[in-house]
Amino acid sequence: MPRIIYFQGFLFFSLFLLSNNASFAQKDTLFWFVAPEAIQSHGDRPILFRFASYSQQVSILIEQPANPNFPPMTLNLQPNAATSLDVTSWINMVENNPPNAILNYGFRIRATAEITAYYEIATSCNCNPDIFTLKGKNALGTNFFIPAQNFLANWSNARSGFDIVATQNNTTIAITPTKMAALLRPPRHSPNMPALRYLS
C-alpha cells in the first residue's frame, strides 16, 4: 500500500510540474472587457477594477473607446504593487444594461508593462460577490461556446446571459443558440438558427 501511495504522489507531482510549464498566466498589456449586469436588489455595488504589476513600473489607461461620456482614467503602479479603481459612480455606463441591446460600454485597458487585471462586484452584504479575471489575448477569438446551467431554476430575477465586446469597428457576430433563446430583437430566437448582430 505505501508503494502505491508513493507512486500516485510522484505521478501527481510530475504531472503538476509538466502542466505548470505549459500553463499561461493571465498577464498582458491589453485587455477588453464588458461588465455584466448584476441584480441591484441582490447586491451589485461597489464595483471595482483591481490591478497588479510585476517587476516594472507601469501606467494603466482604462477607457471605453466607443463611449465619449465615460472619462478615461490613468493609474500608475510601482513594481510589484496592487491597486483598485472604484467605478461605482459610473455603474450606469459600466454594467451592460439594459439586456438584449447593443451598447457602447466595452472597456479597453492598456498598460505599458504586463499586469494582471480583475473586475470585482464586492458587495457589502456578501450576497452577490463575483470576480472576473480579465484574460488579455487569451480572451480574443472568433469562435466561442457559452455554457449555462440547466439543473435548477434561477432565482426569480436572475437570468443566464452573456456579453460580447467587439475589439474592431464593423464587427458582425453570429449567435447560434441550441435552445429557444432571447437574443436582442425579436425577443425569442429559434434553436440552431444563427442570429446576426452588427457592432460598430
C-alpha positions in Angstrom: 0.0 0.0 0.0 2.7 2.6 0.8 4.3 2.0 -2.6 1.0 2.8 -4.4 0.5 6.0 -2.4 4.1 7.0 -3.1 3.8 6.2 -6.8 0.5 8.2 -7.0 2.0 11.1 -5.2 5.1 11.1 -7.5 2.8 10.8 -10.6 0.7 13.7 -9.4 3.8 15.8 -8.7 5.3 15.0 -12.1 2.1 15.9 -13.9 1.8 19.1 -11.9 5.4 20.1 -13.0 4.7 19.2 -16.6 1.4 21.1 -16.8 3.0 24.1 -15.0 5.5 24.5 -17.8 2.6 24.6 -20.4 0.3 26.9 -18.5 -0.2 30.6 -19.3 -0.7 33.3 -16.8 -3.5 35.9 -17.3 -1.0 38.7 -17.5 -0.9 41.0 -20.5 -0.7 44.7 -21.6 -4.1 44.8 -23.4 -7.5 43.7 -22.0 -11.0 44.0 -23.4 -14.0 43.6 -21.1 -17.7 44.3 -20.8 -19.2 44.2 -17.3 -22.3 42.1 -16.8 -25.5 43.4 -15.2 -25.8 42.2 -11.6 -29.1 42.5 -9.9 -29.1 45.6 -7.6 -31.7 44.1 -5.2 -29.3 41.2 -4.6 -26.1 43.4 -4.2 -24.3 44.9 -7.2 -22.0 47.5 -5.7 -19.4 48.6 -5.1 -17.8 47.6 -8.4 -14.0 47.8 -8.9 -11.2 47.1 -11.2 -8.2 45.5 -9.5 -4.7 45.7 -11.0 -1.3 44.2 -10.0 2.1 44.9 -11.5 5.2 42.7 -11.8 8.8 43.8 -11.9 8.3 47.0 -13.8 6.7 50.3 -13.1 3.5 50.6 -15.2 1.0 53.1 -16.4 -2.6 51.8 -17.0 -5.2 53.5 -19.1 -8.8 52.5 -18.6 -11.3 53.7 -21.2 -14.4 52.9 -23.2 -13.4 53.8 -26.8 -16.9 53.8 -28.2 -18.4 55.9 -25.3 -17.3 59.5 -25.1 -19.3 60.0 -21.9 -17.0 57.7 -19.9 -13.9 59.6 -18.7 -10.6 57.8 -19.5 -8.7 57.1 -16.3 -5.0 56.6 -15.8 -3.3 54.8 -12.9 0.4 54.5 -12.1 1.8 51.5 -10.3 5.2 50.9 -8.8 6.8 47.4 -9.4 5.2 44.5 -7.6 2.3 46.6 -6.4 -1.5 46.4 -6.5 -4.3 48.9 -6.6 -8.1 49.2 -7.0 -10.2 51.6 -9.1 -13.7 52.1 -7.8 -16.1 52.7 -10.8 -19.3 52.5 -8.9 -20.1 56.2 -9.7 -20.3 55.2 -13.3 -22.3 52.0 -12.8 -24.9 53.0 -15.4 -22.2 53.2 -18.0 -20.2 50.2 -16.7 -22.8 47.4 -16.3 -24.1 46.1 -19.7 -27.7 47.1 -19.1 -30.5 47.1 -20.4 -30.3 43.5 -21.6 -30.8 42.5 -25.2 -29.3 45.7 -26.5 -26.2 46.8 -28.4 -24.4 49.3 -26.1 -21.1 51.1 -26.2 -19.9 50.1 -22.7 -16.9 47.9 -23.7 -13.7 48.6 -21.8 -10.2 48.7 -23.3 -7.4 48.6 -20.7 -3.9 49.3 -21.9 -0.7 49.0 -19.8 2.9 50.0 -20.5 4.1 46.7 -19.0 2.5 43.4 -18.1 -0.2 43.4 -15.4 -3.0 41.2 -14.1 -6.5 42.7 -14.1 -9.8 41.8 -12.4 -13.3 43.2 -12.2 -15.0 42.6 -8.9 -18.5 43.0 -7.6 -17.6 43.5 -3.9 -21.0 43.7 -2.2 -21.1 44.7 1.5 -23.9 42.2 2.1 -21.7 39.4 0.7 -24.7 38.1 -1.2 -23.7 38.5 -4.8 -19.9 38.9 -5.0 -18.0 37.8 -8.0 -14.6 38.3 -9.5 -14.0 38.3 -13.3 -10.4 37.6 -14.4 -9.5 39.6 -17.4 -7.8 37.3 -19.9 -5.8 39.6 -22.2 -5.0 38.0 -25.5 -6.4 34.6 -24.2 -9.9 36.1 -24.4 -9.7 37.2 -28.0 -11.1 35.0 -30.7 -13.8 34.4 -33.3 -15.5 31.2 -32.1 -16.8 30.6 -28.6 -19.1 28.2 -26.7 -21.1 29.6 -23.9 -22.1 27.2 -21.1 -25.1 27.7 -18.9 -26.6 25.7 -16.0 -29.8 23.9 -16.6 -30.2 21.8 -13.5 -32.1 24.2 -11.2 -34.3 27.2 -11.7 -32.6 30.6 -11.4 -33.6 33.0 -8.6 -36.8 34.9 -9.6 -34.9 37.9 -11.1 -31.7 36.2 -12.1 -31.1 35.1 -15.7 -28.3 33.4 -17.5 -26.7 35.7 -20.1 -23.6 36.6 -21.9 -22.0 39.9 -23.0 -19.8 40.4 -26.1 -17.3 43.3 -26.7 -16.1 44.0 -30.2 -12.4 45.0 -30.5 -12.8 46.3 -34.0 -15.4 48.5 -35.8 -18.0 46.9 -38.1 -17.8 43.5 -36.4 -20.5 41.0 -37.4 -21.4 38.4 -34.8 -23.4 35.2 -35.5 -25.0 33.7 -32.4 -26.5 30.2 -32.8 -28.4 29.0 -29.7 -29.1 25.3 -29.2 -32.4 26.1 -27.4 -35.0 28.8 -27.7 -33.4 32.0 -26.6 -34.0 35.7 -26.1 -31.4 37.4 -28.4 -31.9 41.1 -28.8 -34.9 41.6 -31.1 -37.2 39.7 -31.9 -37.3 38.6 -28.2 -37.3 34.9 -29.0 -34.9 33.1 -31.3 -35.3 29.6 -32.7 -32.6 27.0 -31.9 -29.8 26.1 -34.4 -30.5 29.3 -36.5 -27.8 31.9 -36.5 -28.8 35.4 -35.3 -26.6 38.1 -36.8 -25.7 41.2 -34.8 -23.7 44.1 -36.1 -21.4 46.0 -33.7 -19.8 49.3 -35.0 
